[in-house]
Structure formats: C-alpha cells, structure tokens
Amino acid sequence: MTKTKISTEIIDEVFQSGNIDAQIDFLDQLECEEYDPAVATHLCSYLQNKDKGLRSALSHFLKNRQCYLVADKLTEFIASDDISLRNIAGEILISYGQYAVDSLIKFLKKTKDVIDLKFAADILAEIHDKKVEKAVLELINNTENENVLISYIEALGNNRSIQAVDLLISLYDKSEILKPYIINSLGKIGTVKAFNFIIQKYNDEDDLVKYMIIESLGDIGNEESFFFLLSELQNASLPFIPPIVEAIYKLHVRYGFDVPFDEKIKRALLVMLANKENEYRKIGAKLLNEFDDNEIIYEALKYYGIDPEYDGIIYHKLLINKELVLKQISILIKNDVQNISHLLKLVDEFIQQEPDLIKELNEFELHKLMDSISRCLNHSDEMVRLSTIELLFKLDADTAIMLLDNDFLNENFWIKLRLTELLENIDNQNSYSFLEKLAEDENEMVSQRAKEILMIKKNIN
C-alpha cells in the first residue's frame, strides 16, 4: 500500500482527527499497488463519512490512483441508503472499467433488490469489456424487470455484442418500452442482420422508435442506410428532418458519401439552420459549405454572431461569397434581425480584408447597402449606432455625411466625439457645416474638439 507499511490503526488515527489537510497529505503518500486488501477496504470505508471534504479527497484518491483492490467494497455501497455515497461508488467503479466487472457481476448475481440491481446494471452498461458481454448474456435471461433489462440491453450495445443480435431481436416485441433501447443497441452493433431488422421495422413504429431507428442508421453507416435516409427526407415531417440530416451528415463524413443538392436537401438545410437546437444548426452549417444557394446563405446569416463555433463553420463560405453576403445583409438589416451588431461587424471585417471590395460594387448596390445600414442610426443600442457611423464613413464618407441630420446633435457624448474625429479627414462643405454645429455643442469636449478641427481645416485652405 505504501513504501512504509501502515495499519488500520494508523488510518483511523488520521481519518478520525478531523484535520483535512493532514488527511490529504497522508493520501498523497500512499501507493495503491502495495495495498493490503484489508487495509484498502478499511480506508475505502471512510467514504461513508458525511464530511464532504473527506469524501472528495478519498474519491479523488481512489479514482486517480486506480485502487482496484476496493472494487468489492465499493459495490457494497450500491445497496446504501445514502444516495450520495451510491453515486460516488458508481463513478469510481465506472472509472475502474474492466477491473470492476467481477465485483459488479458478483453483486448482480446475489442481490434481490430491484433498485440495487438497476443501479449496478447501469454501472456495468458503462464499461466496455468482453467479460461484460459474457455476463450480461447470462444475466439477461434471468431478468424480468424492464428497467434492469434496459440496462442489460444498453450494455450489449455499448459492447457491440454480435452474439446478442438474435437475442435482442427476440426481445423486441416483449415490451413497447424496450423497443427504442433495442434499436439503439442494434445500431451500435451494426451487423447486416441488425440493419435489415431496423429497416424492416421503420414504417410500422411510433415516432419515438422511428427517431431511434434514424439515429441507429447513422451509427450503422452503410451505403444502403445513406440512401434510405436521403429518400426519407422527401416526405419527412418537420420534427424528423433534423435527426435524418444528422444521420446523413455522419455517414457523409465517415464514408465520403456525396450529398446531392436538390430541393429536399435545400428544404432540410433551411430547417437545420433555423433550428432552436444549436447542435442541429451547426450540422446545417457544415453541410452549407458543400453548396452555394442564396436562400440558404440568407438563413445562415440570421444566426451569425450567436455562437463562435457556428460562425467559424460558415465564415469561409461567407468570405468566398462576399458580394452575395452584402446583398443579403442589406435585406436582413431592413428586417430588423436580432444580430444586427454582428452583421455590421462582418461587413467591417470584409472591408478590412479586401479594401477594394466596395469599389467592385456598382453604384446601385452600394446605395442599397448604405441605405439599409443607415437605418441603424436610430437603433436603441448605442454601440450599434456607433458601429453604424464608422461603417458608413468607411463605405462612402461623402454619402455618410448626407445621411446625418440634426437629430444627431442629440446623440450621446462618445458618439458625437467620434463623429468629429471622422469628419476631420473629410473635405467638403457638408463636413464643415456639421462641424460648425458640433462646435456649438453643449458638451465642452465635443465643442472644443470640433473647433480645433475647423481651425486646422481653415488654416490648411
């Protein structure tokens, strides 16, 4: 257990002292591989102590030092009335993996309490080991409780038990409750027989089972399942489109199957991009990179700036379609979308990366863009208003000045001060007129700065 032999008496002395720092120091010096089983079990018994600090320290020690000698003791805690202790024991046993299997099997074979059986079976289901498969194939035949059966079914799926395919199929009509779990496990196992069975059941089942079948087809991953899912998109109702597209995307990535761009895929991508679930939206964004379409890019822009990962996925697509994106942004701003500030920032980034981009726009398109952006001059968010002013001056300073009216004299201090700085580099009559108005501003800093700029301009001329 340690480089220096210790006893249960020493453990009691340390862990009954109430000194958590001394207990942690003591644990830091222990080496599990030198444990005496009786001493290890005695140490593990202190997990029953109600002190949260001690429990945390012991749990961390037992997990990180992989003290497999305590597996039997930990399984005893599964029967405890202390839920917190049960959960701690479960976490440690799962972390022990194959080294906890024998202890869990012994526990499952001897206990009669249904709740304890379920808890132990759940732990076993999380462990990937051939011994789990062998034990569950034996235990499952002696189990009638549906909750415990579910755990065993999940264990067989998690361990990809080819031997279990016939058994799982035979259990399918035993109970409606078991069906989704059996489908999920067959999907993970993924044999031809499992695939054929799943496909056969699709049209006859309720929505929950259909949903699981779709997920499983994404896991099974063969060409037939790919084309089956594509065909299902044709008439799929709205709730089924996201899981179908997710399964298609998994197969597309895993096997390189080409996703054809047609009306059903376009419809599906629009649904994905508009989905409230961020993960579905990101899958739609990833497929967006495969296609060019005005409507899809417009939908994607609605959610730009909400999630950095999503932005990163679609950014390259936006970059290579800058002119189209600018047209779409004009429309989005007019529709007063929620992410206006992020769209303004995107336009600014485009200009910084490619200064000649604006020159490439024809006069009509530039006017439309500036007209839509100028609508943000009255936005309730002052940072949006400030970004709008700066962006308008970058697009076309002369036009930007014309868009400013006397209402801007009522703007807040920081925006007016920034406006004076922008006007400094503009040499036309409109800039002089507006600076003269700002020179009369009630705020002394704004007024003083405007007067300084006017004086410089007059001296130059």
Backbone hydrogen bonds, N-H to C=O, Kabsch-Sander energy under -0.5 kcal/mol:
donor,donor_aa,acceptor,acceptor_aa,energy
2,T,34,E,-0.5
5,K,3,K,-0.5
11,I,7,S,-1.9
12,D,8,T,-2.6
13,E,9,E,-2.3
14,V,10,I,-2.1
15,F,11,I,-3.0
16,Q,12,D,-1.5
17,S,14,V,-0.9
20,I,18,G,-1.0
23,Q,19,N,-2.0
24,I,20,I,-2.4
25,D,21,D,-2.4
26,F,22,A,-2.2
27,L,23,Q,-2.3
28,D,24,I,-2.2
29,Q,25,D,-0.8
29,Q,26,F,-0.9
30,L,27,L,-1.2
31,E,1,M,-2.9
34,E,31,E,-1.6
35,Y,32,C,-2.3
40,A,36,D,-2.9
41,T,37,P,-2.4
42,H,38,A,-1.9
43,L,39,V,-2.4
44,C,40,A,-2.5
45,S,41,T,-1.7
46,Y,43,L,-1.6
47,L,44,C,-2.2
48,Q,45,S,-1.7
49,N,46,Y,-1.5
55,R,51,D,-2.5
56,S,52,K,-2.5
57,A,53,G,-2.3
58,L,54,L,-2.7
59,S,55,R,-2.9
60,H,56,S,-2.5
61,F,57,A,-2.1
62,L,58,L,-3.0
63,K,59,S,-2.2
64,N,60,H,-2.5
65,R,61,F,-2.4
66,Q,63,K,-0.5
67,C,62,L,-1.5
68,Y,66,Q,-1.9
70,V,67,C,-1.9
71,A,68,Y,-1.7
74,L,70,V,-2.6
75,T,71,A,-2.0
76,E,72,D,-1.2
77,F,73,K,-1.0
77,F,74,L,-0.6
78,I,75,T,-1.0
79,A,76,E,-1.4
80,S,77,F,-1.9
83,I,81,D,-1.0
86,R,82,D,-2.3
87,N,83,I,-2.5
88,I,84,S,-2.2
89,A,85,L,-2.6
90,G,86,R,-2.4
91,E,87,N,-2.4
92,I,88,I,-2.2
93,L,89,A,-2.5
94,I,90,G,-2.4
95,S,91,E,-1.9
96,Y,92,I,-1.4
97,G,93,L,-0.9
97,G,94,I,-0.8
99,Y,96,Y,-1.9
100,A,97,G,-2.3
101,V,97,G,-0.5
101,V,98,Q,-0.7
102,D,98,Q,-0.5
104,L,100,A,-2.2
105,I,101,V,-2.6
106,K,102,D,-2.3
107,F,103,S,-2.0
108,L,104,L,-2.7
109,K,105,I,-2.0
110,K,106,K,-1.2
111,T,107,F,-2.3
117,L,113,D,-2.5
118,K,114,V,-2.5
119,F,115,I,-2.3
120,A,116,D,-2.6
121,A,117,L,-2.6
122,D,118,K,-2.3
123,I,119,F,-1.8
124,L,120,A,-2.4
125,A,121,A,-2.2
126,E,122,D,-0.8
126,E,123,I,-1.1
127,I,124,L,-1.6
129,D,127,I,-0.7
132,V,129,D,-1.0
133,E,129,D,-1.3
134,K,130,K,-2.2
135,A,131,K,-2.4
136,V,132,V,-2.8
137,L,133,E,-2.2
138,E,134,K,-1.0
139,L,135,A,-2.9
140,I,136,V,-2.9
141,N,138,E,-0.5
142,N,139,L,-1.6
143,T,140,I,-1.2
149,L,145,N,-2.4
150,I,146,E,-2.4
151,S,147,N,-1.4
152,Y,148,V,-2.1
153,I,149,L,-2.8
154,E,150,I,-2.5
155,A,151,S,-2.3
156,L,152,Y,-2.1
157,G,153,I,-1.9
158,N,154,E,-3.1
159,N,155,A,-1.6
160,R,157,G,-1.7
161,S,156,L,-2.4
162,I,160,R,-1.1
164,A,161,S,-1.2
165,V,162,I,-1.4
168,L,164,A,-3.0
169,I,165,V,-2.4
170,S,166,D,-2.1
171,L,167,L,-1.3
172,Y,168,L,-0.6
172,Y,169,I,-0.9
174,K,171,L,-1.8
175,S,171,L,-0.6
175,S,172,Y,-0.5
179,K,175,S,-0.8
182,I,178,L,-2.3
183,I,179,K,-2.7
184,N,180,P,-2.3
185,S,181,Y,-2.2
186,L,182,I,-2.8
187,G,183,I,-2.3
188,K,184,N,-1.7
189,I,185,S,-2.3
190,G,186,L,-3.0
195,F,191,T,-2.4
196,N,192,V,-2.7
197,F,193,K,-2.1
198,I,194,A,-2.1
199,I,195,F,-2.5
200,Q,196,N,-2.0
201,K,197,F,-1.4
202,Y,198,I,-0.9
202,Y,199,I,-0.8
204,D,201,K,-1.1
205,E,201,K,-0.6
205,E,202,Y,-1.0
210,K,206,D,-2.5
211,Y,207,D,-2.7
212,M,208,L,-1.8
213,I,209,V,-2.4
214,I,210,K,-2.5
215,E,211,Y,-2.1
216,S,212,M,-2.5
217,L,213,I,-2.4
218,G,214,I,-1.5
219,D,215,E,-1.2
220,I,216,S,-3.0
221,G,217,L,-2.0
226,F,222,N,-1.9
227,F,223,E,-2.2
228,F,224,E,-2.0
229,L,225,S,-2.4
230,L,226,F,-2.0
231,S,227,F,-2.1
232,E,228,F,-1.8
233,L,229,L,-1.1
233,L,230,L,-0.5
234,Q,230,L,-0.5
234,Q,231,S,-1.0
235,N,232,E,-0.7
236,A,232,E,-0.7
240,F,237,S,-1.5
241,I,237,S,-0.9
241,I,238,L,-1.0
244,I,240,F,-1.9
245,V,241,I,-2.8
246,E,242,P,-2.5
247,A,243,P,-2.2
248,I,244,I,-2.5
249,Y,245,V,-2.9
250,K,246,E,-2.2
251,L,247,A,-1.9
252,H,248,I,-2.5
253,V,249,Y,-2.5
254,R,250,K,-2.6
255,Y,251,L,-2.6
256,G,252,H,-1.3
257,F,251,L,-0.8
262,D,260,P,-0.9
266,K,262,D,-2.7
267,R,263,E,-2.7
268,A,264,K,-2.0
269,L,265,I,-2.7
270,L,266,K,-2.2
271,V,267,R,-1.9
272,M,268,A,-2.4
273,L,269,L,-2.8
274,A,270,L,-1.4
275,N,272,M,-1.2
278,N,276,K,-0.6
281,R,277,E,-2.0
282,K,278,N,-2.1
283,I,279,E,-1.6
284,G,280,Y,-2.3
285,A,281,R,-2.1
286,K,282,K,-2.1
287,L,283,I,-2.0
288,L,284,G,-1.8
289,N,285,A,-1.0
290,E,287,L,-2.0
291,F,288,L,-1.7
297,I,293,D,-2.4
298,Y,294,N,-2.3
299,E,295,E,-2.0
300,A,296,I,-2.5
301,L,297,I,-2.1
302,K,298,Y,-0.9
302,K,299,E,-0.6
303,Y,300,A,-1.2
304,Y,301,L,-1.2
306,I,303,Y,-1.6
307,D,303,Y,-0.5
311,D,307,D,-2.5
312,G,308,P,-2.4
313,I,309,E,-1.7
314,I,310,Y,-1.9
315,Y,311,D,-1.5
316,H,312,G,-0.5
318,L,314,I,-2.1
319,L,315,Y,-2.5
320,I,316,H,-2.0
321,N,318,L,-0.9
322,K,319,L,-0.9
325,V,321,N,-2.8
326,L,322,K,-2.6
327,K,323,E,-1.7
328,Q,324,L,-2.3
329,I,325,V,-2.7
330,S,326,L,-1.7
331,I,327,K,-1.4
332,L,328,Q,-2.5
333,I,329,I,-2.6
334,K,330,S,-1.6
335,N,331,I,-1.5
336,D,333,I,-1.7
337,V,332,L,-1.3
340,I,337,V,-0.8
343,L,339,N,-1.9
344,L,340,I,-2.5
345,K,341,S,-1.8
346,L,342,H,-2.0
347,V,343,L,-2.2
348,D,344,L,-2.2
349,E,345,K,-2.3
350,F,346,L,-2.2
351,I,347,V,-2.1
352,Q,348,D,-2.2
353,Q,349,E,-2.4
354,E,350,F,-2.3
357,L,354,E,-2.4
358,I,355,P,-0.6
360,E,356,D,-1.4
361,L,357,L,-0.6
361,L,358,I,-1.0
366,L,362,N,-2.4
367,H,363,E,-2.2
368,K,364,F,-2.2
369,L,365,E,-2.3
370,M,366,L,-2.7
371,D,367,H,-2.6
372,S,368,K,-2.2
373,I,369,L,-2.4
374,S,370,M,-2.6
375,R,371,D,-0.7
375,R,372,S,-0.7
376,C,373,I,-2.0
377,L,374,S,-1.8
378,N,375,R,-1.1
379,H,376,C,-1.7
382,E,380,S,-0.6
385,R,381,D,-2.0
386,L,382,E,-2.4
387,S,383,M,-2.4
388,T,384,V,-2.3
389,I,385,R,-2.2
390,E,386,L,-2.2
391,L,387,S,-2.4
392,L,388,T,-2.6
393,F,389,I,-1.9
394,K,390,E,-1.5
395,L,391,L,-2.1
396,D,392,L,-2.5
400,A,396,D,-2.5
401,I,397,A,-2.1
402,M,398,D,-1.3
403,L,399,T,-1.2
404,L,400,A,-0.6
404,L,401,I,-1.1
408,F,405,D,-2.0
409,L,406,N,-1.8
410,N,407,D,-1.8
411,E,408,F,-1.5
416,K,412,N,-2.2
417,L,413,F,-2.5
418,R,414,W,-2.1
419,L,415,I,-2.1
420,T,416,K,-2.1
421,E,417,L,-1.5
422,L,418,R,-1.9
423,L,419,L,-2.2
424,E,420,T,-0.9
425,N,421,E,-0.5
425,N,422,L,-0.7
426,I,423,L,-1.5
428,N,426,I,-0.6
432,Y,428,N,-1.6
433,S,429,Q,-2.3
434,F,430,N,-2.2
435,L,431,S,-2.2
436,E,432,Y,-2.3
437,K,433,S,-1.6
438,L,434,F,-2.3
439,A,435,L,-1.9
440,E,436,E,-0.5
440,E,437,K,-1.1
441,D,438,L,-1.8
444,E,442,E,-0.6
447,S,443,N,-2.7
448,Q,444,E,-3.0
449,R,445,M,-2.2
450,A,446,V,-2.4
451,K,447,S,-2.2
452,E,448,Q,-2.2
453,I,449,R,-2.1
454,L,450,A,-2.3
455,M,451,K,-2.4
456,I,452,E,-2.1
457,K,453,I,-2.5
458,K,454,L,-2.5
459,N,455,M,-2.2
460,I,456,I,-2.1
461,N,457,K,-2.0
